[in-house]
Amino acid sequence: MVLDGMIISIIVGFIRRGNLKELANLRIKGGLIFPILFVLEILIFIFQNRFPTLLFLSNYIYIFIYVLGLIFLYLNRNYKGFKLILLGVFLNFLVMAINGGRMPVSLDVAYMIDPVNAEYIKNGGMYAKHQVLTANTHLGFLGDIIPITHPYPKMQAISIGDVIMNIGIFIFVQWLMVTKHRTHFVKGGETT
């Protein structure tokens, strides 16, 4: 959902006659952390069902990815929207960490989106970083319980954390693309 949020935010920025030239002026701390974590998460998604050891360790790896992501966001919290992104990521991290490193997903929502994968996780399989939300799930309301379906082109289940994170992404991208004096920082890390 993060990639969707970025793409939608950029499209809206262009509609608002913004541009991306301010990307060159960004002073992101730990700037390589995010792309590395993004690629790592994609690789785990692709290969975890092919390698039993990776599948076994993937929940720990996801927690590690989230911890590094939280550190990255905290370091850059003074950018507009980053505090909301940090909150959204923290909520996702919290529900995953308290439930063994996997994101609980509502089975009803999963069946709405993809019955084959829903059946797979219902029978104990692990799909990406998800597990079935049950009566024993802690903080289940923070899991993937919100369905995104037609007319949206990519059906998926999202969490409250995803919603908050995407609002933060939207604010940041609009600030970056449209607002004057977007990314120039003065001493102390405050925006001007």
N, C-alpha and C positions, 0 to 999 in steps of 0.2 A: 504494500500500500504506500510505502514511502516514495517509491519511484513514481507511482501514479500521482501522488500529491505534488511532487516536484514538477512533473510535466504539465499538469493542470495549472499550477502557479505560474510557470513560465509562459504558457499560452495566454493567460489572463494579463500578465505583465506586458506582453507584446500587443494585445488588444488595447491596453491602456497607453500605448505608444512608448513603452519603456524599452530598454536595451540591456544587454549583458556586459557592456564594456567595463562596468565597475567591478567585475570579477577580478580584473587585473590588480585592483587596489585592495582586495581583501587581505587582511592580516590575521589569518586563522592560525591559532596555536595548535600544534600537532596536526597540521593539515593533511598529512598522509594517513592518519589513523582511520578516518572514515572510509576512504576508498579500499583500504586493505581489509577492513572488517566486512565491508559489503561483498567483496570478492570471496572472502573466506566463507561467509554465510551461504553464498551461491554454490560454492564447491561442496560444502557439507550437504546441502540440499540435493545436489546431483549425485554424489557418490556414497551417501550413507547407507543406502539399501544394497549397494554392491559389496561393501566391506563391513562385515559384522562388528569388527573392533571399532570402526568409526561410528557405526550406529549406536554401539554401547556407550561410547564416550561423547556422543554429540550433545547430550543435554549439558554436560560439564563445559563443553566448548561454547555452547550458546550462552551460558552464564558468563564465561570469560569475555566473550564478544560484547555482551551487554555492559559489563563492568568497564571495559575500555571505552566503549561508546559513551557511557555516563561521564567518565573522566574528561573525554574530549569535549562534550557539551558543557560541562561545568567550567572548563578552562575558557570557553568562548561565550559564556552566558551573557556578556554585555551586548552582544549583537541582538538587534530587535528580533523577537520571535524565538530566540534560543532557550529562554526560560520555559516557554510552553513545550518546546521540543524535549527539553530535559525532563519536564514533568511527565509527558507522555511516555517517553522511553523508561523512566523510573517505574511508572505504573505497570508497564509490560514486564519489566525486569522483576518487580515484586511478585506478581502473580506466577511468573515462571519459577522464580527461586523458591517460593514457598510450596510449589507443587513438583519439586524434583527436577526442575530445569526444562520443563515442557509447557507450552501454552495450552491451557484447557480450551477446547472448542465445543460449543453446543452441538450435540448430535443432530438435533432438529435442523439447525442452520446448515450443518455439514451436508445433510441429505438434500436440502434445498439447492445447494451449490453443486455438489458432485456426489451422487449416490454411490459410485464405485469406491471413491476414497473414503467416504463416510462408513461404508461397510467394512473396509479394511481397518480403519482405526477402531471401529466398534468391536472387532474381533481381536483387539490387542495389538494390531500393527501400529507402527509409528510412521506418520507421514510428515516429513519435514520436521518441524519442531512442535508438532501438535500431539495432544492426547485427549481422550474423551473427558468432557466435563461431567462429573458424577456428583452424587450427594456427598461424597467424601472430599470433593475439591474445596480447597481453601480459597476464599475471595473470588469465587466463580464469576461474580458480576464484572470482574476485570478481565475475564477471558474473551476469546473471540466469540461473541454472542450476537453481533450485529450483522445481519446479512446485507450484502451489496449484490443486487441482482439486476435483471433487465429493467430499464434499457441500458444500464451501464455495460460496456462491452466485456469487462473482465469480472465474472462473478467471484465473490470471495467473502470470507467472514472476517470481520475486523473487531477490534476491541475499543473500549473507551480511551485507552492510551493511544491507539492509532489515530482516533479522531482528534485528540488534543495535539498530538505530534503534527498532524497535517495542518491544523490551524496555525501552529507555530511556523511550519515551513512556508505556508502561504504568506504570513506576515513578513517573514524574512525576505522571501523572493520579491514581494511587492516593494519593500523598502529598498532592496538592492537595485531593482530595475527601474523604479519610477521616482522615488524620493530624491530630492536634491541633497547633496552633502551626505551620501548614504554611508560610506564605509570609512570615512576618515576618522581615525581615533586620535585623541589627544592623550597626554600623559595620564596614567591611571586607568586606561582602558575604556573610557567613556566615549560614546559616539557624539559626534558634533552635527 
